[in-house]
Amino acid sequence: MFSAAIFSFLISWDEVVLAIFMASPSLQTLPVKVWTTLRQDLTPVIAAASTLLVALTVLLMIAAALIRKGKTQ
């Protein structure tokens, strides 16, 4: 279940064009918001959000490696 959630999250970043077409004006997903902000103006908010997403991904991968290492010993 966890792997499916991560995979669907990563696929959603790949399908930004589809998300842009399906997004409503009142509700936007994070990839759509990042795309529109980058197209209109550069703000540090997007850099901060990207940094947090990369850090979260790295932490989850480290946690998964530690859990896997603990189960094999």
C-alpha positions in Angstrom: 0.0 0.0 0.0 2.8 2.4 0.9 4.7 1.6 -2.3 1.5 2.3 -4.3 1.1 5.6 -2.6 4.6 6.6 -3.4 4.3 5.4 -7.0 1.0 7.3 -7.6 2.6 10.5 -6.1 5.5 10.2 -8.4 3.3 9.6 -11.4 1.2 12.7 -10.6 4.4 14.8 -11.0 4.9 13.2 -14.4 1.3 14.0 -15.5 1.4 17.7 -15.0 -0.1 18.5 -18.4 -3.1 16.2 -17.7 -3.5 17.7 -14.2 -3.5 21.3 -15.7 -6.3 20.4 -18.1 -8.4 18.7 -15.4 -7.8 21.3 -12.6 -10.5 23.7 -11.6 -9.8 27.4 -11.0 -10.7 27.0 -7.3 -8.7 23.8 -6.6 -5.2 23.1 -7.8 -2.9 20.2 -7.1 0.7 20.9 -6.0 2.3 20.2 -9.4 -0.2 22.5 -11.1 0.5 25.2 -8.6 4.2 24.9 -9.0 3.9 25.0 -12.8 1.7 28.1 -12.9 3.9 29.9 -10.4 7.0 29.1 -12.4 5.3 30.4 -15.5 4.1 33.6 -14.0 6.6 34.7 -11.4 9.5 33.1 -9.5 8.9 33.1 -5.7 11.0 31.5 -3.0 7.9 29.5 -1.9 8.3 27.1 -4.8 12.0 26.6 -4.0 11.0 25.9 -0.4 8.3 23.5 -1.4 10.7 21.7 -3.7 13.3 21.5 -1.0 10.8 20.0 1.5 9.7 17.4 -1.0 13.2 16.3 -1.8 14.1 16.2 1.9 11.0 14.2 2.7 11.8 11.7 -0.1 15.4 11.3 1.1 14.2 10.7 4.7 11.7 8.1 3.6 14.3 6.3 1.5 16.7 6.3 4.4 14.0 5.0 6.8 13.1 2.3 4.3 16.7 1.2 4.0 17.1 1.1 7.7 14.0 -0.9 8.2 15.0 -3.3 5.4 18.5 -3.6 7.0 17.0 -4.3 10.4 14.8 -7.1 9.1 17.6 -8.9 7.3 19.9 -9.1 10.4 
